[in-house]
Amino acid sequence: MKKNLFAFLLIAIQLLIFPVAKAQSVATKALHDEITADLKNNILSFWERYSVDPSGGFYGSLERNGTPIAGAPKGGVLNARILWTFSTAYRMYGDGNYRKMADRAQRYFIDHFIDPQYGGAYWLIKADGTPLNTDKQTYGCSYAIYGLAEHFRATGNLESLQKAIDIYYTMESKIKDPVKDGYIESFTRAWGTPEKLGYDGDGVATKTMNTHIHVLEAYTLLYKVWRDAGLRERLAKIIDLLTTKLYDAQTHHLILYCDSDWKNLDDIDSYGHDIETAWLLTEAAEALGDPAVFEKCKKISLDLTNSALKEGLAPLGGMIYERHKDKYRRDFSWWCQAETIVGCVNAWQLTGKQSYLDSASRMWEFIKAKVIDKEYGEWFRTVEENGTPRYKEPKASMWNCPYHNSRMGFEIDTRLKK
């Protein structure tokens, strides 16, 4: 009798669970399929169609409809991100056209952005490929490693790996603070002290959160393809710096700007950076392979994600930009929306909680409704608080790149494929 009762209860439980699991599977598949389709048929295709400069490399800026802006300078970050994007696309999908884009980006970046005399990467070159701003920004050098390491990962090109390693050694010898650790923000071409700090020339910080999270992702990727003991040690240290110096355990937000002694210089919460860092931390900890570090990063990752979702989501459905003291920047930047989806899916995978997956799905609905440019392709850079896109903003510039939204597509395809 007891045996029959147990069997009956087991069947009843299965009947209750099955519809929920089936519904979750259908929703997850839809999220995966729609985002992957947008990646291939909208984002990547836009850059393939419009970004290639016949005179060499890629245009420095494109109007909304893909028309190149004549004479626009070419940014190192833009070109490194194009290199990373199409290298990843080729690695994942094997499309020969993606390989051509990746190889074009690799050749142009090495020939025009890497400084053959002092090492590192230039910040900005002219439209004709000659140097314009030869200052060295740690942010830009990090993306050079990121793009070149991914090109090696995708193609096996040893020149790309060696150039990435060279820049890593340059960062460790020229950029790393030998006293307080961490990575100093800005330098002259020959690694002297610049007149002004920061890539915008208006910075006040010697060390920034934004630069350190991209050093983290660059070193994480380089370590995946080059298992060097010294790099592993530095990767572990960067994780430690982010979780002890640049993370506020009381507010569960990141600290954006610091001086040489890691003193906080401002009161800002950047919601997109919080949720982006949340998943970059667990990715780095997983690559490191230390269970204790992973558990520490998992907790901080979830705290960052929860705070961003609680404080940064607007009634319209998007993730606003930031809080600065008592003022809020309430516009919706494309990259914040993309990072929110990855951060939510990452939190769902860490916990199994349906609420995170639901948040990712709601964000995708917001992106489809407000952010994707259905007329000319790609995404709008910015959507106003009322849901109106800024139509006149360029589709490509120093900062508008096929990176955050394409990376979201790659991550979702990889994470939800099963």
C-alpha positions in Angstrom: 0.0 0.0 0.0 2.8 2.4 1.0 4.7 1.5 -2.2 1.6 2.3 -4.3 1.0 5.6 -2.5 4.7 6.6 -3.0 4.4 5.8 -6.7 1.2 7.8 -7.0 2.8 10.9 -5.3 5.8 10.6 -7.5 3.6 10.7 -10.6 1.6 13.6 -9.3 4.8 15.6 -8.6 6.0 14.9 -12.1 2.7 16.0 -13.6 3.0 19.2 -11.7 6.6 19.9 -12.6 6.5 18.9 -16.3 4.4 21.8 -17.6 6.6 24.3 -15.7 9.8 22.8 -17.1 8.3 22.6 -20.6 7.2 26.2 -20.4 10.7 27.2 -19.2 12.3 25.2 -22.0 10.1 26.9 -24.6 10.9 30.4 -23.3 14.6 29.7 -23.1 14.6 28.4 -26.7 12.8 31.5 -27.9 15.2 33.8 -26.1 18.1 31.9 -27.6 16.8 31.7 -31.1 15.7 35.3 -31.3 18.9 36.8 -29.9 21.1 34.5 -32.1 19.1 35.5 -35.2 19.6 39.2 -34.4 23.3 38.6 -33.9 23.8 37.0 -37.3 21.1 38.7 -39.4 21.2 42.2 -38.0 24.4 43.1 -36.0 27.1 41.2 -37.8 25.5 41.8 -41.2 25.4 45.5 -40.6 29.1 45.7 -39.9 29.9 43.4 -42.9 27.9 45.6 -45.2 29.0 49.1 -44.1 32.1 49.2 -42.0 34.8 48.1 -44.4 37.0 51.0 -45.7 38.3 50.1 -49.2 41.4 52.2 -48.5 42.3 50.1 -45.5 40.7 48.7 -42.3 37.4 50.0 -41.3 35.7 53.4 -41.3 36.1 55.4 -38.1 32.4 56.5 -38.0 29.2 55.6 -39.7 25.9 57.5 -39.8 22.7 55.8 -38.8 22.1 54.4 -42.2 25.6 53.1 -42.6 27.0 56.0 -44.6 30.7 56.6 -43.7 31.5 60.0 -42.2 34.4 61.4 -44.3 37.7 61.9 -42.6 36.6 60.4 -39.2 39.6 59.2 -37.2 39.9 55.5 -36.4 39.9 54.5 -32.7 42.0 51.7 -31.3 39.1 50.4 -29.2 36.7 50.3 -32.2 39.2 48.3 -34.3 40.2 45.9 -31.5 36.5 45.2 -30.8 35.9 44.6 -34.5 38.8 42.2 -34.4 37.4 40.4 -31.3 33.8 40.3 -32.7 34.6 38.7 -36.1 37.2 36.4 -34.7 34.6 35.1 -32.2 32.0 34.8 -35.0 34.4 32.8 -37.1 35.3 30.5 -34.1 31.7 29.8 -33.3 30.1 29.6 -36.8 33.0 28.8 -39.2 31.7 31.3 -41.8 34.5 32.2 -44.3 33.2 35.8 -44.5 33.7 36.2 -40.8 37.2 34.9 -41.2 37.9 37.6 -43.9 36.7 40.3 -41.6 38.7 39.0 -38.7 41.9 38.7 -40.7 41.4 42.1 -42.2 41.0 43.6 -38.7 44.1 41.7 -37.4 46.4 42.9 -40.1 45.2 46.5 -39.9 45.4 46.6 -36.1 49.0 45.2 -36.0 50.2 47.4 -38.8 48.6 50.7 -37.7 47.8 50.6 -34.0 50.7 48.7 -32.3 53.6 51.0 -31.5 56.7 49.3 -33.0 59.1 51.5 -30.9 57.6 51.7 -27.4 55.1 48.9 -27.4 51.4 49.1 -26.5 48.7 50.4 -28.8 47.9 53.9 -30.0 44.6 55.4 -28.9 43.7 57.1 -32.2 44.9 57.2 -35.8 43.8 59.4 -38.8 41.5 58.1 -41.5 44.5 57.4 -43.7 46.0 55.1 -41.0 48.8 57.4 -39.8 49.1 58.2 -36.0 46.9 61.0 -34.6 46.9 60.4 -30.8 49.8 58.2 -29.8 49.0 58.4 -26.0 48.8 55.0 -24.4 45.5 54.3 -22.5 45.4 51.1 -20.5 41.8 50.6 -21.6 42.9 50.5 -25.2 45.9 48.2 -24.6 43.6 45.8 -22.8 41.3 45.6 -25.8 44.4 45.0 -28.0 45.1 41.9 -26.0 41.5 40.9 -26.1 41.1 41.1 -29.8 44.4 39.5 -30.7 44.0 36.6 -28.2 40.6 35.8 -29.7 42.0 35.9 -33.2 44.6 33.3 -32.2 41.9 31.3 -30.5 39.8 31.3 -33.6 42.4 30.9 -36.3 45.6 29.6 -34.6 47.5 32.6 -36.0 50.7 32.7 -33.9 51.5 36.3 -34.8 48.3 37.4 -33.0 49.2 35.4 -29.9 52.7 36.8 -29.8 51.5 40.4 -30.2 49.0 39.8 -27.4 51.7 38.4 -25.1 54.0 41.3 -26.0 51.4 43.8 -24.9 50.7 41.8 -21.7 54.4 42.1 -20.8 54.4 45.8 -21.7 51.4 46.3 -19.4 53.1 44.4 -16.6 56.4 46.4 -16.9 55.1 49.9 -17.8 51.4 50.1 -16.7 51.2 48.1 -13.4 51.7 50.2 -10.3 54.8 48.6 -8.7 54.0 49.9 -5.2 50.2 49.8 -4.7 49.4 47.4 -7.6 46.6 47.8 -10.1 46.9 49.5 -13.5 47.5 53.2 -14.0 45.1 54.8 -16.4 47.1 56.9 -18.9 50.6 57.5 -20.4 52.4 59.4 -23.1 53.7 57.4 -26.0 57.0 56.7 -24.3 55.3 55.8 -21.0 55.7 59.1 -19.3 53.1 61.0 -17.2 50.4 62.6 -19.5 49.3 66.2 -19.2 45.8 65.0 -18.4 44.5 61.7 -17.0 41.9 59.5 -18.7 41.0 58.8 -22.3 38.7 61.8 -22.4 41.4 64.2 -21.0 39.1 65.2 -18.2 39.8 62.4 -15.8 40.8 62.8 -12.2 41.5 59.2 -11.4 44.8 57.4 -11.5 43.0 54.0 -11.4 39.5 53.3 -12.6 37.0 50.5 -12.4 36.2 50.5 -16.1 39.8 49.9 -17.1 40.3 47.2 -14.5 37.3 45.2 -15.6 38.6 45.2 -19.1 42.1 44.2 -18.0 40.3 41.4 -16.3 38.5 40.2 -19.4 41.6 40.5 -21.5 43.8 38.5 -19.1 41.0 35.9 -18.7 40.9 35.3 -22.4 44.7 35.4 -22.8 44.9 32.8 -20.0 42.5 30.5 -21.8 44.8 30.3 -24.8 48.2 30.8 -23.0 48.5 28.9 -19.7 51.4 30.9 -18.3 52.1 30.8 -14.6 52.9 34.5 -14.3 49.7 35.4 -16.1 47.7 33.1 -13.8 49.2 34.9 -10.8 48.2 38.3 -12.3 44.7 37.1 -13.1 44.2 36.0 -9.5 45.5 39.4 -8.4 43.2 41.4 -10.6 40.2 39.4 -9.3 41.4 40.2 -5.8 41.8 43.9 -6.5 38.3 44.1 -8.1 36.7 42.4 -5.1 38.6 44.2 -2.4 39.5 47.6 -3.8 36.9 48.4 -6.4 33.8 46.7 -4.8 31.8 48.3 -2.0 30.6 45.4 0.1 28.1 47.7 1.9 26.3 49.1 -1.2 27.0 46.1 -3.5 28.2 48.5 -6.2 31.5 49.1 -7.9 33.8 52.1 -7.1 34.5 53.9 -10.3 37.4 56.3 -9.7 40.4 56.0 -7.4 43.7 57.7 -6.7 47.0 55.9 -6.5 46.2 54.7 -3.0 42.8 53.3 -4.0 40.9 56.1 -2.3 37.4 56.6 -3.7 37.1 59.9 -5.5 33.4 60.1 -6.3 29.9 58.9 -5.5 28.7 57.1 -8.6 26.8 53.8 -9.2 27.0 52.6 -12.8 24.4 49.9 -13.2 25.6 48.6 -16.6 29.1 48.2 -15.3 27.9 46.5 -12.2 26.0 43.8 -14.0 28.7 43.4 -16.7 31.3 42.9 -14.0 29.1 40.4 -12.3 29.4 37.9 -15.1 33.0 38.8 -16.0 34.1 38.0 -12.4 32.6 34.5 -12.5 34.0 33.9 -16.0 37.5 34.9 -14.7 37.2 32.8 -11.6 36.0 29.8 -13.6 39.1 30.2 -15.9 41.3 30.4 -12.9 40.0 27.1 -11.6 40.2 27.9 -7.9 36.9 26.8 -6.1 37.4 29.2 -3.2 37.9 32.2 -5.5 34.9 31.1 -7.6 32.6 30.9 -4.5 33.7 34.4 -3.5 33.1 35.8 -6.9 29.7 34.0 -7.2 28.4 35.8 -4.1 29.7 39.2 -5.2 28.3 38.5 -8.7 24.9 37.9 -7.4 25.0 40.9 -5.1 26.0 43.2 -8.0 23.3 41.7 -10.2 20.6 42.1 -7.5 21.6 45.7 -6.8 21.6 46.7 -10.4 18.2 45.1 -11.1 16.7 46.6 -7.9 18.0 50.2 -8.4 18.6 50.5 -12.1 15.6 49.1 -13.9 13.2 51.7 -15.1 9.4 51.3 -15.4 9.7 51.4 -19.2 11.7 48.1 -18.9 15.3 49.2 -19.6 18.4 49.6 -17.5 19.3 53.3 -16.9 22.8 54.5 -17.0 23.9 55.6 -13.6 23.4 57.5 -10.3 25.8 60.4 -9.6 25.2 61.6 -6.0 21.6 62.8 -6.0 21.2 62.9 -9.7 20.3 60.1 -12.1 21.1 59.6 -15.8 18.0 57.9 -16.9 18.7 57.3 -20.6 19.1 53.7 -21.9 22.5 53.1 -23.5 22.6 50.1 -25.8 25.5 48.4 -24.0 23.7 48.5 -20.6 20.8 46.6 -22.0 23.0 44.0 -23.6 25.1 43.4 -20.4 21.9 43.1 -18.3 20.7 40.1 -20.4 24.1 38.3 -20.0 24.2 39.2 -16.3 20.7 37.9 -15.7 21.3 34.6 -17.6 24.6 34.2 -15.6 22.7 34.6 -12.3 20.1 32.2 -13.4 22.8 29.6 -14.2 24.4 30.2 -10.9 21.2 29.9 -8.8 18.5 28.2 -10.9 16.1 31.0 -10.0 13.5 31.6 -12.6 13.2 35.3 -11.7 16.6 36.0 -13.3 15.6 34.3 -16.6 12.4 36.2 -16.5 14.3 39.5 -16.2 16.5 38.5 -19.2 13.4 37.9 -21.2 11.8 41.2 -20.2 15.0 43.0 -21.2 15.0 41.3 -24.5 11.4 42.5 -25.1 12.5 46.1 -24.3 15.4 45.8 -26.7 13.2 44.5 -29.5 10.7 47.2 -29.0 13.0 50.2 -28.4 16.6 49.6 -29.1 16.9 47.6 -32.4 16.8 49.9 -35.5 14.3 48.1 -37.7 14.8 50.5 -40.5 18.5 50.6 -41.0 19.8 47.7 -38.9 22.0 47.4 -35.8 21.0 49.0 -32.6 20.4 52.6 -31.6 23.2 53.8 -29.3 20.9 55.6 -26.9 17.2 55.6 -26.1 15.7 58.5 -24.2 13.9 58.0 -20.8 10.6 58.3 -22.7 11.5 55.5 -25.1 12.5 57.6 -28.1 15.8 56.7 -29.8 18.4 59.4 -30.5 18.2 59.0 -34.3 21.1 61.3 -35.1 23.7 59.4 -33.1 26.2 57.5 -35.3 26.1 53.7 -35.6 29.9 53.5 -35.5 32.4 55.7 -33.7 35.2 55.3 -31.2 32.7 53.8 -28.8 29.9 52.4 -31.0 31.2 49.0 -31.9 29.9 45.5 -32.7 31.0 44.3 -29.2 28.5 44.6 -26.3 25.5 43.5 -28.3 27.4 40.9 -30.4 29.0 39.5 -27.2 25.6 39.2 -25.7 24.6 37.2 -28.8 27.6 34.9 -28.5 27.1 34.4 -24.8 23.4 33.6 -25.1 24.0 31.3 -28.0 26.7 29.4 -25.9 24.8 29.5 -22.6 21.3 28.6 -23.8 22.1 26.3 -26.7 21.5 23.2 -24.5 
